[in-house]
Amino acid sequence: MEYKDTLLMMKTEFLMRGNLPKREPDMQARWNEMNLYEAVQEKNAGKPAFILHDGPPYANGDIHMGHGLNKVLKDIVVRYKSMNGFRSPYVPGWDTHGLPIETALQKAGVDRKSMSVAEFRELCAKYALEQVDHQREQFKRLGVLGDYDNPYITLQPEFEAAQIRLFGDMANKGYIYKGKKPVYWSPSSESALAEAEIEYQDKRSAAIYVAFQVMDGKNILEPTDHFVIWTTTPWTIPANLGISVSGELTYARIEHEGKGYIVAETLVPEVIEALGWEDATVGRIFNGADFEYIKAKHPLYDRESLVMLGDHVTAEATGVVHTAPGHGEDDFRIGQAYGLDILCPVDDKGVMTAEAPGFEGLFYEDANKEIGVALEEAGALLKLSFIKHSYPHDWRTKKPVIFRATPQWFASIKDFRAEILDEIKEVQWVPEWGETRLHNMFKDRGDWVISRQRAWGVPLPIFYAEDGTEIVTPETIDHIANLFAAHGSNVWYEREAADLLPEGFTHPASPNGIFKKETDIMDVWFDSGSSHAGVLATRPELERPADLYLEGSDQYRGWFNSSLSTAVATTGKAPYKAVVSHGFVLDGQGRKMSKSIGNTIAPIQIMQQFGAEILRLWVASVDYQSDVRASMDNFKQVSESYRKIRNTVRFLLGNLDQFDHTAHRVAFADLPESDRFMRTKLDQLVGKVKAAYDAYDFMAVYQLLHNFCVLDLSSFYLDYTKDILYIEKEDAPARRAVQTVMYDTVVTLLQLMAPVLPHTADEAWEFVPGVETASIFLTDLPEAPEVTEEGLTLIAKWNSFLVFRDDVLKALEEARAEKLVGKTLEAKLELAPNDETKALLATIDHLEQLLQVSQIEFVASAEKSYGTTGITVLKADGEKCERCWTYSTELGQDPAHPTLCPRCTEVVNSL
């Protein structure tokens, strides 16, 4: 007889190697064939809703690791909620308007000037939808489950129509107005920008000290006195109309070479040192408030610069601020208060105009040098140097922006700022600092410039009468919204103004019936920021407010911000109940990923080399609320963790062959104590993992599942139970007890890991005996039973045993190193436990089996002392059983089986 044939070795078709790059697409094809997304929605029909609203990624190019992080986090949430008692539909979205698509077409050779705006926009739409299709396949390859056949796309007519109605609602409430104010202006994009479109980079700039000579000192200052300003934007000197000082500061006259120079008193030493005036002296001290309405002479032109009191002036630089109302927010505000004009001698391309005599036709940065020369010739330039400082840049072109006063359309945030700040308090923020961050962004926020001077976007639905009167009425808004719903926003460019107005429309300011239409488009953040109206409030399966918005931390100034603004303005409520933000993905050295550096890793690379499951497990393993690092080494490490999890699942499945969980199940009360311990630990795991999912703490989910597989199962339970599973009779009570625990464990483990590892969980699900449900995602997670006092006592007891077991393993490892024994079954232990451990061990059966040694003997003293017990490791007595490999002094009691121990003899004879 071949005794090895009598062993009940593990048997399963669930493969050891995942071969994920090949197997995942097959699994996704299966999900598609069975309409899994629709089946999940049908399963959860009637349950409470949990709505995660997808922040729309921009439809341009391949997805990057930031997309991968974001989409996997969302999918984990949605899959978990869908298995935990909620109806949680996921509608993916795409942001499709804006400059990058215009630029992409121009780079591809499209000659925009050779076609109409409407024709160019049609090409933009075609390109955008191609990009949507491209990205959609990559998101699906990540295993992200959603309603991909019915996404929301910001160029869809129904979305644009909802956006127009939202705009009209804000206009009707008086929140929309047109004004000439300094805004962020990108010469490289030839358009205004919102704060959300600004990023800061280091820039080298000229820094100049300039003297403005007093013209009318109001009997306080002399004609030989000068106000000293410091600026890093020499190109704005031609636009200077005033000088700002603080009424709260005192100022000193620095006397140098017969002239006086006015600076803040506390800054005198700093200024003297900067100008190198070693022989300068300090004269009279003045109160800043006394300077109001003094007039100085512009250093380049024959005009006045008015001295004003400004609360924006601080004791920095010189304490005297050059003021150009056309080129700064504070400058504009104080200029309005003092009745100054708004002078902006720079055009859309950043070129100086005729309003800057002597510099017309120069790009503003090139004008810096010429203006410096002119100031020096005028005797007004006190010093020129260069500094490196943080400066605003266009986030798309990566080039510097300027403040420039232009006629723009604005949303008046200040009119409903208090309501926004109140709503921020009502939202759950993860991490908590998100609340403070968004609060601070709104508490001092100016109005939102919503107009853009581009072609590809949703046009501002505004008409102008013959005298320039702006026309935005409920009637016109409703008509335009209906037109957009029927024809798309391109109709705005295909028809004349009169043909876009309601039939028979008249206006007192247009007696001849002549109208013009606005040519600007809306800020793209207004597009995505209105998705709560265009998606949540209109799609029947969704609800407003959403339960969750989950995006990168840059969206505090982006989508979180614009969505809150438009929602509070129109509904009085935030569009979300909770906001979760994640950090950026950096390379392995902590650097920003950049094509120019060559340190980018694309999700498609990871999926082709390792599989989407590895990327997903990596997402769960990192502290996503901070910036995270991604390198090939990271993914190799995660692959090893995945291998351990997969092999644990395979071992569990492999030992359930022929197990019928209804006929063979052993009741909990009838389980041996070690099995009850593992079953109770499993219940405890369910509670901890579900709590971690609920808290969006996916790193804890990963650690709990990984540690349970590696420590609780592989290192302990699955290790010692091999002796039962392989050796005992198929229907032995001890074996059925272990199989009962293993069955519950594999079912529960697969369900708990399914949101993170959907391909693996669903693949393994097919091999769980007795399972009839077509997909694990059509099942519900187990409830987390409360662990009783008895259960906690049981866990504490066996945790103490595991501490003792660790001491035994140390002793056995040392014996192996000394070549005393090879495998642990070759060992006999002499134990001299302390009193506490002795009492514990007296209550535990099958100690040799639990420790996987052949014999144990309790003695008064042992060779070496460990924490819980003294231990002497000896060679086991007797000979090795051919079947179970345990050493025994009782081999061959049955002459028919001379090489078997009594236990194996009994099993073999019963076959």
PAFI-185216 format. One record per residue (C-alpha): residue in one letter; x, y, z. Coordinates in steps of 0.001 Angstrom, whole numbers, plus 500000, padded with zeros to 6 digits. Layout:
# PAFI-185216
aXYZ/...
This chain:
# PAFI-185216
m500000500000500000/e501210503507499150/y500534505348502389/k500822508719500667/d497677507824498740/t495784507593502002/l496541511206502916/l493851513816502287/m496076516397500639/m494709519772499586/k492936519834496243/t491691522888494354/e491680524357490865/f492298527822492296/l495798528422491004/m498775529392493122/r499980531943490572/g497592534804489959/n498796535539486405/l496841538756486912/p497697540636483698/k496110537805481693/r493358536678484055/e491939540095485043/p490658540998481550/d488874537636481431/m487210538393484765/q486186541854483551/a484730540340480383/r482722537984482580/w481426540906484666/n480425542641481457/e478644539577480086/m476642539115483273/n475886542879483506/l477353542862486991/y476856546579487626/e473147546337486782/a472837543109488787/v474326544819491858/q471886547727491504/e468985545286491189/k470155543375494273/n470238546579496301/a467009548123495015/g465007549614497862/k467939549842500265/p469123553172501722/a471229555113499227/f474885555968499576/i475903558287496759/l479545558882495928/h479590561633493310/d482472561301490866/g484579564402490404/p485110564494486643/p488696563943485444/y489782566031482481/a489382564166479204/n492847564462477751/g495496561751477464/d496255558529479302/i495355558208482946/h498204558763485420/m498917557405488886/g496866560183490492/h493866558932488509/g494674555387489577/l494802556326493260/n491594558319493024/k489498555833491067/v490561552830493134/l489725554651496380/k486271555436494994/d485749551863493817/i486693550502497232/v484062552734498838/v481326551928496335/r481920548180496329/y481998548113500130/k478794550109500484/s477098547930497843/m477931544834499910/n476981546414503220/g473333547293503031/f473318550283500682/r472232551072497165/s475401552725495903/p475352553529492183/y478506554925490604/v478133557282487657/p481543558174486214/g482003561669484863/w484310563602482545/d485245567270482328/t485519568073478628/h485777571844478124/g488765574151478390/l492078575263476991/p494016571940476999/i491756570519474297/e492065573688472206/t495843573451472581/a495895569741471724/l494061570405468452/q496371573249467527/k499396571043468241/a497823568425465962/g497836570965463131/v494299572324463281/d494256575861461838/r491722577540464077/k491702580756462015/s490611578924458872/m487243577922460308/s484318579326462222/v484119579112466004/a481297576590465675/e483395574371463382/f486368574546465737/r484143573647468682/e482835570611466805/l486421569387466454/c486959570015470164/a483891567956471027/k484985565100468754/y488445565071470325/a487032565210473857/l484722562245473291/e487607560230471829/q489554560943475014/v486568559906477145/d486423556560475330/h490168556092475784/q490149556841479504/r486963554848480085/e488708551638478957/q491658552344481242/f489405552953484248/k487547549721483515/r490895547917483298/l491561549067486878/g488509547047487869/v486432550121488649/l482775549118488417/g480314551740487227/d477636552822484784/y480065553361481911/d477311553199479308/n475645556227480869/p478339558525482237/y477920562233482715/i480004564393480420/t480100568166480763/l479588568673477009/q476317566724477008/p473372568953476076/e471380568012479163/f474332568868481410/e474916572205479697/a471231573047479977/a471274572372483731/q474385574531484029/i472608577411482247/r469630577115484593/l471945577157487625/f473668580268486239/g470268581854485695/d469244581089489254/m472364582826490560/a471791585773488223/n468166586062489332/k469346586292492941/g471702589116492029/y474895587105492458/i476156587577488872/y477525590935487728/k479904592465485215/g482731594710486310/k486208595879485459/k488492594528488129/p492023593170488278/v491968589425487839/y494586586781487319/w495383587029483632/s497422584514481680/p499141586099478671/s500131582605477535/s496469581514477516/e495082584985476690/s492394584491479294/a491367585346482819/l491969582636485412/a490288581740488678/e492265581094491846/a491765577378491289/e493734577660488043/i496785579195489722/e499828577344490986/y502924578826492557/q506445578301491267/d509748580025491948/k510543582938489620/r513498585306489259/s512284588893489264/a513778592369489172/a513309594202492490/i513590597984492449/y513524600841494944/v511930603918493320/a511665607510494606/f508438609482494030/q509123613191494524/v506600615197496543/m504634617771494477/d502180619022497088/g503299618256500638/k500270619875502328/n502706621787504574/i503902618481506006/l506545617389503495/e508970619445501429/p509414619437497632/t512790617793498241/d511125614837499962/h510446611543498200/f508327608524498983/v510348605313498536/i508524602299497135/w509811598779496467/t508342596491493805/t509113593279491944/t506943594319488966/p508681597295487327/w506372596881484325/t503465598201486457/i505166601578487129/p503571603125483985/a500181602196485506/n500932603875488864/l498276606346489997/g498930606433493706/i500997605629496772/s499598603783499812/v500791604225503393/s499438602964506696/g497639605212509142/e498800602877511908/l502540603253511218/t505005606009511914/y507326607138509130/a510790608658509138/r512599611019506786/i515972609566505775/e518219612476504844/h520753611725502115/e522650614104499851/g520300616982500571/k517088615091499891/g514521613433502102/y513247609894501638/i510119608706503458/v509960605083504724/a508380603320507706/e510298604164510865/t510958600544511851/l512373599813508406/v514933602657508304/p518008600492509113/e516972597868506577/v516417600424503803/i519658602325504509/e521584599073504359/a519840597942501166/l520587601286499440/g524144601467500751/w523699604966502193/e526379604871504869/d526261608640505463/a522460608860505729/t520838610354508815/v517350610108510244/g515321613275510513/r511733614015511442/i509197611328512407/f505633611494510998/n502336609744511587/g501261607906508449/a497763609342508736/d499208612829508152/f500233611908504597/e496697611407503280/y496039613366500079/i499635614515499681/k500534614429496001/a503719613041494508/k504983613228490964/h504962610141488784/p508645609358488082/l508127608886484329/y505063610888483328/d503658614340483889/r500922613316486304/e500221613010490000/s500374610024492285/l497947610440495169/v498982609364498676/m496282607248500312/l495748605359503574/g495456601623503066/d494808598858505588/h496746596475503346/v500021598300504051/t502338596609506557/a505819597242507893/e507515595365505081/a510011596494502400/t509615600291502861/g506119600509504329/v505186602606501273/v503274600775498523/h503260601577494811/t499601601509493781/a498337600671490275/p494545600119490446/g494573598212487151/h497079595641488372/g496289594547491908/e493352593591494081/d494338595847497003/d495354598561494547/f491944598384492888/r490061598473496184/i491878601514497554/g491781603200494157/q488001602856494095/a487780604317497601/y489809607367496533/g488199607797493103/l491194606813490978/d490854605616487402/i491521602013486463/l494553602210484201/c495724598968482582/p498280599612479808/v498766595890479000/d496793593958476370/d495506590372476265/k498889589050475115/g500818590814477856/v502069593566475525/m502340597194476703/t499845599521474975/a499887603189473989/e498744603999477546/a502352603297478569/p504209605893476448/g507740604887475647/f507104601184476135/e504325600454473655/g504738597111471867/l507029595548474488/f506085592295476190/y505586593190479838/e508589591196481075/d510798592736478378/a509562596171479451/n511083595688482923/k514589596504481647/e513518599529479608/i511488600929482484/g514470600464484788/v516631602441482355/a514012605207482122/l513740605419485924/e517503605647486220/e517631608435483631/a514928610275485565/g516968609957488760/a514214607943490404/l515824604489490484/l517498604063493863/k518498600421493463/l517988597426491164/s518549593835492274/f517129590418491482/i515293588034493786/k513911584509493555/h510425584250494965/s507199582256494773/y505042583652491978/p501641582703490496/h501697580668487269/d499058579373484874/w498551575755485926/r498102574664482320/t500837576539480438/k503152576714483496/k503944580343482604/p503687583435484830/v500399585278485158/i499737588942485859/f497033590930487596/r495187592848484936/a491971594845485055/t489577593790482331/p485788593705481968/q484758590318483364/w481733588521484694/f481825587690488387/a479941585621490933/s479606587641494115/i480818585192496757/k480610587828499508/d476817587919499169/f476509584355500494/r479879583822502184/a478319583542505651/e476057580700504469/i479032578919502901/l481017579132506132/d478030577758508067/e477645574849505647/i481344573949505911/k480751573244509603/e478014570735508772/v480203568569506521/q482314565611507693/w485923566205506641/v488467563411506250/p491103564363507200/e489720566858509706/w492052569653508617/g490067569858505393/e487449571910507216/t489979574533508276/r491539574619504837/l488285575289502991/h487050577700505673/n490194579797505288/m489804579830501524/f486334581333501792/k486652583647504780/d488798586151502853/r487799585195499326/g486983587890496817/d484464587488494061/w484827584627491594/v485696585639488041/i483642583215485954/s484254584524482409/r486958583185480128/q488123584501476777/r488160581149475034/a486105579277472437/w485723575778473885/g483320575930476780/v479774576738477811/p478966580272476609/l477758582849479086/p474034583145478236/i474013586948478197/f472726589401475606/y473431593093475138/a470932595713474062/e471703598493471602/d472952600770474382/g475075598026475957/t472557597078478651/e473123593510479818/i470143591203479398/v469851588168481662/t466216587385482478/p464370584248483587/e462724584223480168/t466000584338478209/i467677581816480523/d464837579335480165/h464844579714476390/i468622579250476087/a468546576244478435/n465896574618476247/l467932575369473111/f471054573866474664/a469131570785475795/a467877570266472248/h470928571270470214/g473908571592472538/s475745574800473348/n477168575094469815/v473839576578468825/w475070579785470500/y477723580080467789/e475595578819464927/r472833581394465277/e472654585163465464/a471650586816468726/a468124587582467516/d467610583920466626/l468683582831470114/l466168585017471924/p462576583947472587/e460228584642469713/g458895588184469879/f461368589232472577/t461679592966473033/h463655595228475338/p463323598978476001/a467060599489475467/s466825598000471944/p464104600018470182/n465331598728466803/g465281595115467926/i469050594749467570/f470890592569470085/k474392591238470585/k475482588114472447/e478328587569474908/t481415585925473398/d483057584759476634/i482623581255478026/m482239580144481627/d485134579089483816/v485433575293483499/w485184575105487297/f481665576461486877/d481022573481484582/s482108570765487001/g480956572837489983/s477388572646488694/s477390568838488484/h475296568634491645/a472539570299489618/g473252568619486281/v473788565101487657/l472816564560491306/a469529566461491020/t468529565082487615/r469508561389487489/p466814559252489114/e469250556839490764/l471190559675492448/e470401562141495218/r471496565625496274/p473348566178498518/a475765563358497797/d477006561319500718/l480602561683499606/y482960563676497393/l486407562022497212/e489200563802495341/g492805564972495554/s493771567700498013/d494137570183495139/q490347570158494861/y489927572292497986/r490632575149495615/g488921573370492733/w485871571139492639/f485109571085496386/n485223574882496251/s483230575572493087/s480616572927493920/l480071574427497371/s479821577934495915/t477189577133493312/a475218574791495584/v474961577217498496/a474141580060496105/t471228578139494576/t470022575737497290/g471430577151500526/k473030573756501249/a476363572055500618/p476228569499497784/y478002566897499921/k477637565401503395/a481260564273503613/v484506565094501838/v487528562791501734/s490750564065500205/h493904562252499193/g497455563402498538/f499556563407495397/v501496560457494004/l505256561094494086/d508118558974492833/g510151556707495090/q512393559606496100/g509504561876497026/r509680563982493859/k506732565090491778/m506274562783488792/s507255564578485603/k507816563498482016/s510767565878481801/i512472564116484730/g511504560718483341/n510218559452486695/t506603558773485784/i504921555409486263/a501673554933484369/p498899552701485741/i498884550805482455/q502542549831483099/i501653548435486490/m498647546549485137/q500671545011482311/q503547543954484558/f501845543154487862/g498093543396487385/a495431545846488541/e495100543937491828/i498640544948492792/l497922548611492079/r494695548359494062/l496410546631496988/w499099549332496910/v496376552000497153/a494937550259500200/s498356549855501789/v499412553525501791/d498389556472503962/y496508558084501093/q495537561184503074/s499159562359502694/d501327562404499585/v502324558844498693/r505367557393496965/a505192554963494079/s508116553001492669/m508594549616491074/d510102548441494368/n506861549429496128/f504842547320493725/k507203544362494082/q506752544504497859/v502986544677497478/s503150541729495075/e504736539679497844/s501920540635500219/y499399539694497554/r501112536315497088/k500727535572500799/i497056536516500787/r496361534483497654/n498171531431498966/t496241531638502227/v492993531641500264/r494242528747498151/f495118526674501226/l491672527266502695/l489935526295499446/g492210523318498933/n491154521771502231/l487429522117501582/d487295519513498816/q484185517373499301/f483098519525502262/d479355520220502373/h478880523232504616/t475307522273505416/a475723518541506025/h479198518558507547/r479099521749509594/v480000521430513285/a478055523683515649/f480102526386517348/a479478524932520788/d480813521546519624/l484051522909518173/p487308522160519989/e488532525195521885/s491324526127519461/d488782526157516622/r486374528255518667/f489251530650519270/m489842531085515523/r486125531403514813/t485829534110517474/k488899535882516069/l487143535840512693/d484090537550514190/q486379540119515760/l488071540681512392/v484721541385510714/g483970544139513207/k487398545741512909/v487535545621509109/k484038547013508652/a484792549809511122/a487922550635509118/y485967550687505847/d483375552967507443/a486137555350508577/y487718555333505076/d490823553891506750/f491814551508503990/m495371551118505260/a493869549569508407/v491729547292506207/y494866546125504417/q496836545601507614/l494022543726509349/l493445541364506422/h497138540858505706/n497991540182509342/f495066537810509773/c496229535812506743/v499899535798507657/l499891535696511454/d496606534200512642/l496110531769509795/s499342530839507989/s501678531041510977/f499363529307513420/y496016527826512528/l496787526548509032/d500184525363510198/y499099522988512920/t495809521906511368/k497621520255508455/d498193517372510860/i494439517039511230/l493386517764507657/y495871515469505939/i496149512650508463/e492707512067509983/k489814510277508343/e487738512420505990/d484771512519508371/a486736512672511622/p485073515130514041/a488323517089514491/r488704517409510717/r485099518513510194/a485572521098512942/v488608522569511190/q486811522528507831/t483848524337509371/v486114527124510583/m487984527176507279/y484769527421505295/d483508530358507334/t486941531927507162/v487365531752503394/v483830533040502733/t484250535910505158/l487818536680504102/l486866536854500421/q483928539127501184/l486039541448503329/m488807541699500718/a486456541978497733/p486257545814497664/v490069545989497491/l490837542837495459/p487699542318493357/h489257540109490657/t490872537735493132/a487846537580495416/d485457536824492562/e487850534299491013/a488205532435494301/w484458532661494955/e483845530231492086/f485825527575493965/v484060527845497324/p482058524605497650/g478318524975497689/v478293528593496476/e475420529315494106/t475583533118493843/a477119534060490475/s479432536714491896/i480703537611495330/f479448541140494635/l475897539833494677/t476340538803498309/d476296540939501446/l479025541233504021/p478410539377507268/e477144541352510211/a479773542033512821/p478603540029515857/e479444541510519202/v482135539409520803/t480841538239524180/e482721538324527477/e483181534600527080/g484635535190523626/l487006537880524879/t488143535555527666/l488749532816525091/i490810535190522903/a492851536362525891/k493583532788526894/w494768531727523477/n496730534913522951/s498621533921526101/f499170530485524576/l500576532101521432/v503085534020523542/f504180530702525033/r504249529175521534/d506568531956520347/d509023530942523071/v508844527336521891/l509436528383518279/k512534530343519352/a513903527274521111/l513201525040518121/e514846527526515753/e517949527569517919/a517999523744517945/r517743523724514163/a520637526174513902/e522702523816516078/k521769520863513800/l520128519089516740/v516903518669514800/g515716519343511275/k511954519457511122/t510114520226514353/l508535516738514408/e512029515404515064/a511961517156518440/k510964516237521957/l510444519120524367/e511133519172528075/l509133522049529495/a509518523777532849/p506793526455532646/n506240529161535218/d503133528797537386/e500890530924535163/t501892529089531982/k501652525719533736/a498058526444534714/l497303527562531150/l498803524461529533/a496890522198531885/t493684523336530165/i494870522769526594/d494577519435524796/h496735518056521975/l499699520207522940/e502134518244520762/q499921518797517747/l499558522531518438/l503336522890518731/q504073520374515947/v506527518301517958/s506484514563518583/q506700514461522375/i506406516795525360/e507468516105528904/f507017518450531854/v510069518740534100/a511150520720537149/s513947522538535327/a515113522885531751/e518276523746529867/k517337527294528865/s514879529793530251/y512526531793528030/g509841534315528966/t507086531861529844/t508900528589530318/g512176526744530537/i512800524564527462/t515141521759526582/v515009520555522989/l515924516870522530/k515765514422519672/a512397512687519692/d512150509166521077/g511349506251518778/e511119506189515012/k509342508272512366/c505897507171511228/e505982506730507460/r502583508339507036/c502398511280509469/w506164511716510102/t505579511923513859/y508164510071515972/s506765507300518151/t507975504422520317/e504882502426519345/l505377501853515619/g504251498527514133/q501752497440516778/d499787496092513817/p502066493672511888/a500256494639508700/h501600498207509085/p505016497940510729/t506007501558509894/l502873503273511146/c502037504818514496/p498836503726516284/r496868506774515049/c497785506196511397/t497207502469511747/e493649503094512929/v492948505511510052/v494380503213507380/n492515500185508707/s489247502099508505/l489622502877504809/
